[in-house]
Amino acid sequence: MRALMLTGDRHSEVRQVPRPVPAHDEVLVRVTVSAVCGSDLPHYRKSAQDLGHRLHTVPGHEAVGVIAQAAASGDGPAEGTRVIVYQHSGCGDCTFCLSGEPMFCADRRTLGNHRSGADGEYLTAPATGVLPVPADVSDAMAALIACNFGTAYSAFRKSGVAVGDRVAVFGLGPVGCCVVALAAAAGAEVFAVDPIEGRRDLAKTLGAGTVIDPIAQDPVAAVAAVTEGRGPEVIFECSANPAAQTQVMKLARPHGTVVLLGANNSMEIDPGVDVIRKELRVIGSWVFTQPEFPAVLRAARSLPALQHLITDPFPAHRAPEALAAADAGHIGKVLIDWS
């Protein structure tokens, strides 16, 4: 089968690799669309030496496709079912796996890391780790839901944003833009921060009332000035940029909430000044859980503005260009068509 493989130092190539063979309790999925996540990019930028096992592992964890071979165990969806592949799997027996949270399993395995991932024509997944997609949800939208929108939804649910709250979103990649859409739909006043003009424009389309270029002006001062000097009720940090993370902690108001979604970087905070003396609520949020999936779907269907995030997919033979585009700050969701 064809698959995208990382070769190091921002290079990748499409190769012929063996088609995976499902275990007794696994399904074989024919991938129709995969997507590039911001968390893929740190690995894309590594040297070949630093990639280690990822040199031989198909990358990507955002996959939509069709069951090409049902599980021999009889579990899971039938052949021909269109599905999202949940990015994490676990032992199947622990408390976390049984509650639909395999990302917390001690034996967690992730697509594109511990097992070959989404950026190829086929992948295998546990029969319990594929989520059927309704016919009215396109493959492209399902790829957005598979990680970015699902991640944004789960974080937004945890945040407790209420109608009339002021919400700041730092980082306007697909996750941050999804948060903007959710916050605007919930009746919040949204401040969106990103250095890329096209992303700021997209955030306005999704409902942001104020957009800020953090290169041209200090976002802490800009948002504080229109929030009585107190800062917004809730801040979402989606950039994983150390400077933005520092700004978020400075901007946070006493009794405010900070939700951390941006990963892949260390974050320096002073717990005494940044958290304790503000009595701040700091929430980490990773990905949506499997039981949340029906609500994630309902939320996505209720937000037609999300269509603005969907861009034309790169055909499979141009998959290396998709990674390069994401690395360069592509506006909207970067998709790869494997159909």
SERO-124994 format. One record per residue (C-alpha): residue in one letter; x, z, y; residue number from 1. Coordinates in steps of 0.5 Angstrom, whole numbers. Layout:
% SERO-124994
ATOM  type     xx     zz     yy  seq
ATOM     a      X      Z      Y  NUM
...
% end
This chain:
% SERO-124994
ATOM  type     xx     zz     yy  seq
ATOM     m      0      0      0    1
ATOM     r      2     -1      7    2
ATOM     a      4      6     11    3
ATOM     l      7      8     17    4
ATOM     m     14     12     16    5
ATOM     l     18     15     21    6
ATOM     t     25     13     22    7
ATOM     g     28     18     27    8
ATOM     d     29     18     35    9
ATOM     r     22     15     37   10
ATOM     h     23      9     32   11
ATOM     s     18      8     26   12
ATOM     e     16      2     21   13
ATOM     v     10      0     17   14
ATOM     r     13     -1     10   15
ATOM     q     10     -2      3   16
ATOM     v     10      5     -1   17
ATOM     p      7      7     -8   18
ATOM     r     -1      8     -7   19
ATOM     p     -2     16     -8   20
ATOM     v     -5     18    -15   21
ATOM     p    -11     23    -14   22
ATOM     a    -11     30    -19   23
ATOM     h    -17     32    -23   24
ATOM     d    -20     35    -17   25
ATOM     e    -18     30    -12   26
ATOM     v    -21     24     -9   27
ATOM     l    -18     18     -7   28
ATOM     v    -19     15      0   29
ATOM     r    -19      8      3   30
ATOM     v    -17     10     10   31
ATOM     t    -21      5     15   32
ATOM     v    -18      9     22   33
ATOM     s    -13     14     23   34
ATOM     a    -11     17     30   35
ATOM     v     -5     20     33   36
ATOM     c     -5     27     35   37
ATOM     g      0     30     41   38
ATOM     s      2     35     35   39
ATOM     d      5     28     32   40
ATOM     l     10     27     37   41
ATOM     p     15     32     37   42
ATOM     h     17     30     30   43
ATOM     y     17     22     32   44
ATOM     r     22     24     37   45
ATOM     k     27     28     32   46
ATOM     s     33     25     29   47
ATOM     a     33     22     22   48
ATOM     q     37     28     20   49
ATOM     d     32     33     23   50
ATOM     l     26     30     20   51
ATOM     g     28     32     13   52
ATOM     h     23     31      8   53
ATOM     r     18     28     13   54
ATOM     l     23     21     13   55
ATOM     h     19     20      6   56
ATOM     t     12     23      8   57
ATOM     v      7     19     11   58
ATOM     p      5     22     18   59
ATOM     g     -1     23     21   60
ATOM     h     -7     28     20   61
ATOM     e    -13     25     23   62
ATOM     a    -16     20     18   63
ATOM     v    -23     17     17   64
ATOM     g    -25     13     11   65
ATOM     v    -29     11      5   66
ATOM     i    -28     15     -2   67
ATOM     a    -25      9     -7   68
ATOM     q    -25     14    -13   69
ATOM     a    -29     20    -14   70
ATOM     a    -26     26    -17   71
ATOM     a    -25     26    -24   72
ATOM     s    -28     34    -24   73
ATOM     g    -34     31    -22   74
ATOM     d    -34     35    -15   75
ATOM     g    -34     33     -8   76
ATOM     p    -37     26     -5   77
ATOM     a    -39     20     -9   78
ATOM     e    -35     13     -9   79
ATOM     g    -37     10     -3   80
ATOM     t    -38     16      2   81
ATOM     r    -35     15      9   82
ATOM     v    -31     21     10   83
ATOM     i    -27     25     15   84
ATOM     v    -21     28     11   85
ATOM     y    -20     35     13   86
ATOM     q    -13     36     15   87
ATOM     h    -11     43     12   88
ATOM     s    -12     45      4   89
ATOM     g    -10     51      1   90
ATOM     c    -10     54     -6   91
ATOM     g    -18     54     -7   92
ATOM     d    -19     61     -9   93
ATOM     c    -17     66     -3   94
ATOM     t    -22     69      2   95
ATOM     f    -20     64      7   96
ATOM     c    -21     58      3   97
ATOM     l    -27     60      0   98
ATOM     s    -30     61      7   99
ATOM     g    -28     54      9  100
ATOM     e    -21     56     13  101
ATOM     p    -16     53      9  102
ATOM     m    -11     53     15  103
ATOM     f    -10     61     14  104
ATOM     c     -8     60      6  105
ATOM     a     -1     63      4  106
ATOM     d     -1     56      0  107
ATOM     r     -3     52      6  108
ATOM     r     -1     44      6  109
ATOM     t     -2     40     11  110
ATOM     l     -3     32     12  111
ATOM     g      3     29     14  112
ATOM     n      7     35     13  113
ATOM     h      7     38      6  114
ATOM     r      3     32      3  115
ATOM     s      3     24      5  116
ATOM     g     -2     23     11  117
ATOM     a     -7     19     15  118
ATOM     d     -3     13     17  119
ATOM     g     -3      9     11  120
ATOM     e     -8      5      7  121
ATOM     y    -10     11      2  122
ATOM     l     -9     18      1  123
ATOM     t    -11     23     -3  124
ATOM     a    -15     30     -1  125
ATOM     p    -18     36     -5  126
ATOM     a    -25     34     -7  127
ATOM     t    -27     40     -3  128
ATOM     g    -23     38      3  129
ATOM     v    -27     31      5  130
ATOM     l    -33     32     10  131
ATOM     p    -38     26     10  132
ATOM     v    -40     22     16  133
ATOM     p    -47     20     19  134
ATOM     a    -48     13     19  135
ATOM     d    -49     14     27  136
ATOM     v    -42     16     28  137
ATOM     s    -37     10     29  138
ATOM     d    -30     11     25  139
ATOM     a    -27     11     32  140
ATOM     m    -31     17     34  141
ATOM     a    -30     20     27  142
ATOM     a    -23     20     28  143
ATOM     l    -23     23     35  144
ATOM     i    -28     29     32  145
ATOM     a    -23     30     26  146
ATOM     c    -18     34     30  147
ATOM     n    -18     33     38  148
ATOM     f    -26     34     39  149
ATOM     g    -26     39     33  150
ATOM     t    -21     43     36  151
ATOM     a    -24     43     43  152
ATOM     y    -30     45     41  153
ATOM     s    -28     51     37  154
ATOM     a    -24     53     42  155
ATOM     f    -29     52     47  156
ATOM     r    -34     56     43  157
ATOM     k    -29     62     43  158
ATOM     s    -28     62     50  159
ATOM     g    -35     64     52  160
ATOM     v    -36     59     58  161
ATOM     a    -42     60     62  162
ATOM     v    -46     56     66  163
ATOM     g    -43     57     73  164
ATOM     d    -37     59     71  165
ATOM     r    -30     56     74  166
ATOM     v    -26     53     69  167
ATOM     a    -19     50     69  168
ATOM     v    -16     45     64  169
ATOM     f     -9     44     64  170
ATOM     g     -7     38     60  171
ATOM     l    -11     32     60  172
ATOM     g     -9     29     53  173
ATOM     p    -15     28     48  174
ATOM     v    -16     35     47  175
ATOM     g    -16     37     54  176
ATOM     c    -21     31     56  177
ATOM     c    -26     34     50  178
ATOM     v    -25     41     53  179
ATOM     v    -27     38     60  180
ATOM     a    -33     34     57  181
ATOM     l    -36     40     54  182
ATOM     a    -35     45     60  183
ATOM     a    -38     40     65  184
ATOM     a    -44     39     60  185
ATOM     a    -45     47     59  186
ATOM     g    -46     47     67  187
ATOM     a    -39     50     69  188
ATOM     e    -35     47     75  189
ATOM     v    -28     44     72  190
ATOM     f    -21     44     75  191
ATOM     a    -17     39     71  192
ATOM     v     -9     39     72  193
ATOM     d     -5     33     69  194
ATOM     p      1     29     72  195
ATOM     i     -2     22     70  196
ATOM     e     -6     19     74  197
ATOM     g    -10     15     69  198
ATOM     r    -12     22     65  199
ATOM     r    -14     25     72  200
ATOM     d    -19     19     73  201
ATOM     l    -21     20     66  202
ATOM     a    -23     27     67  203
ATOM     k    -27     26     73  204
ATOM     t    -31     21     69  205
ATOM     l    -32     26     64  206
ATOM     g    -35     31     69  207
ATOM     a    -29     34     72  208
ATOM     g    -31     36     79  209
ATOM     t    -23     37     82  210
ATOM     v    -17     34     79  211
ATOM     i    -10     36     81  212
ATOM     d     -3     33     80  213
ATOM     p      2     39     79  214
ATOM     i      7     34     81  215
ATOM     a      4     33     88  216
ATOM     q      2     40     89  217
ATOM     d      2     47     86  218
ATOM     p     -4     48     82  219
ATOM     v     -4     55     82  220
ATOM     a     -5     55     89  221
ATOM     a    -10     49     89  222
ATOM     v    -15     53     85  223
ATOM     a    -14     60     87  224
ATOM     a    -15     57     94  225
ATOM     v    -22     55     92  226
ATOM     t    -24     61     87  227
ATOM     e    -23     66     93  228
ATOM     g    -16     67     91  229
ATOM     r    -18     70     84  230
ATOM     g    -17     64     80  231
ATOM     p    -23     61     75  232
ATOM     e    -26     65     70  233
ATOM     v    -23     61     64  234
ATOM     i    -17     57     63  235
ATOM     f    -15     52     57  236
ATOM     e     -8     51     56  237
ATOM     c     -8     44     53  238
ATOM     s     -1     41     55  239
ATOM     a      4     45     51  240
ATOM     n      8     44     57  241
ATOM     p     12     51     59  242
ATOM     a     12     50     66  243
ATOM     a      4     49     65  244
ATOM     q      4     55     61  245
ATOM     t      7     60     66  246
ATOM     q      2     57     71  247
ATOM     v     -4     59     67  248
ATOM     m     -2     66     66  249
ATOM     k      0     66     74  250
ATOM     l     -7     63     76  251
ATOM     a    -11     68     71  252
ATOM     r    -16     73     74  253
ATOM     p    -17     80     72  254
ATOM     h    -21     80     66  255
ATOM     g    -21     73     66  256
ATOM     t    -20     69     59  257
ATOM     v    -14     64     57  258
ATOM     v    -15     60     51  259
ATOM     l     -8     57     49  260
ATOM     l     -9     50     45  261
ATOM     g     -2     47     47  262
ATOM     a      3     48     41  263
ATOM     n     10     46     39  264
ATOM     n     13     50     45  265
ATOM     s     15     57     46  266
ATOM     m     12     61     51  267
ATOM     e     15     66     56  268
ATOM     i     10     71     58  269
ATOM     d     11     78     61  270
ATOM     p      6     82     57  271
ATOM     g      6     88     62  272
ATOM     v      5     83     69  273
ATOM     d      1     77     65  274
ATOM     v     -4     81     61  275
ATOM     i     -4     88     61  276
ATOM     r     -5     89     68  277
ATOM     k    -10     84     69  278
ATOM     e    -14     86     63  279
ATOM     l    -13     79     61  280
ATOM     r    -17     76     54  281
ATOM     v    -12     71     51  282
ATOM     i    -14     67     45  283
ATOM     g    -11     63     41  284
ATOM     s    -15     57     38  285
ATOM     w    -12     52     32  286
ATOM     v    -17     47     29  287
ATOM     f    -25     48     27  288
ATOM     t    -27     51     21  289
ATOM     q    -30     47     15  290
ATOM     p    -37     51     16  291
ATOM     e    -37     49     24  292
ATOM     f    -37     42     22  293
ATOM     p    -44     41     23  294
ATOM     a    -44     44     30  295
ATOM     v    -38     40     32  296
ATOM     l    -42     33     30  297
ATOM     r    -48     36     34  298
ATOM     a    -44     37     40  299
ATOM     a    -41     30     40  300
ATOM     r    -47     27     39  301
ATOM     s    -50     30     45  302
ATOM     l    -44     28     49  303
ATOM     p    -44     20     50  304
ATOM     a    -39     21     56  305
ATOM     l    -34     22     50  306
ATOM     q    -34     14     49  307
ATOM     h    -30     14     55  308
ATOM     l    -24     17     51  309
ATOM     i    -25     11     45  310
ATOM     t    -20      6     46  311
ATOM     d    -18     -1     42  312
ATOM     p    -15      1     36  313
ATOM     f     -8     -2     34  314
ATOM     p     -8     -6     28  315
ATOM     a     -4     -3     22  316
ATOM     h      2     -8     23  317
ATOM     r      3     -6     30  318
ATOM     a      2      2     28  319
ATOM     p      9      3     31  320
ATOM     e      7      1     38  321
ATOM     a      1      6     37  322
ATOM     l      6     12     36  323
ATOM     a     10      9     42  324
ATOM     a      4      9     46  325
ATOM     a      2     16     45  326
ATOM     d      9     18     47  327
ATOM     a      9     14     53  328
ATOM     g      2     18     55  329
ATOM     h     -3     13     53  330
ATOM     i    -10     14     57  331
ATOM     g    -15     16     52  332
ATOM     k    -15     17     44  333
ATOM     v     -9     12     40  334
ATOM     l    -12      9     34  335
ATOM     i    -10      5     28  336
ATOM     d    -14      0     24  337
ATOM     w    -13      0     17  338
ATOM     s    -19     -3     15  339
% end
